[in-house]
Amino acid sequence: MHTCVSCGKTAAAALVDDDGALCHLCYNRHRRPRRLCGRCGQLKRIARNARDGQPDLCDGCYQGPDATCSICSRVRPCASRDEQGQPVCATCYQRHRTGEPCARCGRTKPVNTRWPIGPVCMTCYTAVLRSPAECPLCGMVQPLIARDDDGTEVCGPCVGFAADYTCKQCGRTGNPHSRGRCAHCVLGERVNALLAGPDGTITSQLEPLAAALADAPSPFPAIQWLKESPNTKLLARLASEGNELSHELLDELPPSRSQRYIRQLLVHTGVLEERNEDLERIPGWLEHELADKPAAHASLARPFLHWFLLRHARQRAAIRRHPASADRDLRRRVSVALDFLAWMDQRGLALADLAQEHIDDWITGATSQRRYLIRYFLKWTASRRLTRELTVPSIPSQEPQGLLDDDDRWQLLQRCLTDDALPTDVRAGGAITLLFGTSTERLCHLTPEHLKFGDKHAHLLLGRHPVLLPPRLAELLRQLAEQPRPRPQLSRAHPGPQWLFPGMVPGKPISTHGMTQKLNRHGIPVRTARNGALAALAADLPSPILADVTGMHRHTALRWVAYARRDWAEYLAARADDLKDEQ
C-alpha cells in the first residue's frame, strides 16, 4: 500500500518511480497513453497494449482477463481492482460503488477514499482538500481529515496518518491535482503554455491577462475552462501568431461568440482599451455582410453607416443617462438599405430616378414594419443630393398588444416573491419587471449601488428618485448583491463592475436577450408582464414620473398615460351601464 502523490489516497500502487507512487485511478487518468483503439478506431486511453497479434484496446473495448472476482468468487472478466489490488468483475464493481455512509456528511455514496475519520465520498473529499485550514493541534495549515478524542477536526499527521498533501513545487497544502503538484501550479503552467508566443514566452502585452488567469481564486474550474472552452483555442491562436493584439486585429476576424468573448476578456484585464462595443463592432459586421454584395452597394452602405448612423449614435451615447443597446437597430437600418438597393436593381432603377411612387410600392409590398426603416437611408441620400426629397409614411400607430391582466400579474409576482424553487435572479428580475415595468436593458445593468438600504425600508434607484421596495424583494436583491460571481476564472485583482445580474462574459452583465429567455423559460412572459405593469403605472402616475421610473421617452410615457386613462374611462362607462341595468 502506498500514498498516491497525485490524489493523496492510500491504495495499491499502479506505478512507483522517483516522484512517488500513483494509484490505479491517477495512473489511468494522467499516465496511461492515448492511441487509436484497434477495435473502435477512436483515440482513447489504452487499457491493453497490442500483443500476440491482438490490437490496442481502449477502456471501453477491453474487458479484462478472466479471473476470480474477490467479491462474488465467480470467474469473470475483471478489469477493475479494489483498494487491496484484488480483481473485481464489472457487476460487483458497480454494486460495490453503491456506497457506504460517508463519515463526514452521512450520506450513502460511493467511497472515494478512507481517511482516519472513515470512508469519505467524492464530494467531501474534494471539499476538504480544496479548503485546508489551520490544525488546532499543530497549527499547520493542512486538510483536516481526522478528528481527535473530542471530535475536533485535525490534520492527518497529528493522528499518525502520513498523507502528504503539500505541493512539491510551491509548498502550498491542499488542492492536489497531479504528480504531487497543486492545482495552482498546474494552472500557471497551462496558462504559460496557452499564451506563449512563437519564441515560447509570454509577451509583455499579455502579462496582465496571464496574471489574471493564473491567480484565479478557483483553479480547478479555470483549468477545466482552459482545456475545454472554444474561446481559449482562439486565444491560443492569436498568441501563437505573435502579432500585437488590437481591436482592429479582432475586427478582421469573422464575428462570433468566441471573438466577442476574447475581446471583452482582453479589455477586462487591461490588455486593450475599453470602447463602446455595441457600436464599434458594427463596421466589422458590415464588412462581412458586404462580402457577397455588389461594389456599388458597398460604396453606399459604408458611408451611410460610418458618417450618418454611427456619428449620430455616438453623439447620443455620449449624453445618454441610461444604458441602451443601439447595435440591433443600426444593423436593421443597414440591412433594410441593402435590401432596398437589391430591390432597385431588380427593377432597373437608379437612385437619381427614384420617385414617390417607387417608395409607395416598396412600402405596399411590406409584410412587416421593417421596410419603414428605409426613411433613414433616404434621409441620408437626400442630404447628399443622391435622391430627391421623398416621403416615407409613418409607421401606423398601434395600441399595446398582449397586456397581462392584474390578476395574473399579481399571481406571478407572488410566485416570484415566495417560490424558493425559482433561481434568485429570476425571482428578482421577474418581480422588478412585474412591479415597475422596467426595460430589460436597464434591468440587466443594475448594480448594488442602485440599492439603498435603511433602518426600516429599502429603495431601488431606477431614475432620478428611488422607489420603495417590498421587504421580500429587498431581501432577494440583497442576496444577489452578496452572492459570489459565477465561473470565477479571473483573479480578484480584476473584479470589474459588480452587476446584480452578471453575465458569462468578464465584466459584462447578462445580455437582454439572455435575461428575456431566462424569464420566459420560468413562466414569466417579459413583454406582456412589462406591458401590464406599464398600464397599471400609467393609470396612477403623471407621464414625467412614469418616464423617469421606467426609462421610456417622455412622448412614449404620454401615449401610455393617454391609453390608460382612455381605457379606464371606458371601463367606468361600461361599469355605469352595468349598474343601470341591475337597477
Salt bridges, closest charged atoms under 4 A:
ASP17 OD2 - ARG31 NH1 3.70
ASP17 OD2 - ARG179 NH2 3.08
ASP19 OD2 - ARG179 NH2 3.09
ASP56 OD2 - ARG35 NE 2.89
ASP59 OD1 - ARG32 NH1 2.25
ASP59 OD2 - ARG45 NE 3.82
GLU83 OE1 - ARG114 NE 3.59
GLU100 OE2 - ARG114 NH2 2.53
GLU189 OE2 - ARG181 NH1 2.99
GLU241 OE2 - ARG237 NH1 3.44
ASP251 OD1 - ARG263 NH2 2.76
ASP251 OD1 - ARG275 NH2 3.09
GLU277 OE2 - ARG263 NE 2.94
GLU277 OE1 - ARG275 NE 2.91
ASP278 OD1 - ARG281 NH2 3.82
GLU280 OE2 - ARG314 NE 2.96
GLU287 OE2 - ARG302 NE 2.99
ASP292 OD1 - LYS293 NZ 3.39
ASP327 OD2 - ARG281 NH2 3.07
ASP327 OD2 - ARG331 NH1 3.23
ASP339 OD2 - ARG370 NH1 3.17
ASP345 OD2 - HIS297 NE2 2.56
GLU399 OE2 - ARG566 NH2 2.90
ASP406 OD1 - ARG409 NH2 3.44
ASP419 OD2 - ARG415 NE 3.62
ASP420 OD1 - ARG427 NH1 3.15
ASP425 OD2 - LYS518 NZ 2.80
GLU441 OE2 - HIS445 ND1 3.64
GLU475 OE1 - ARG478 NE 3.75
ASP548 OD1 - ARG464 NH1 3.68
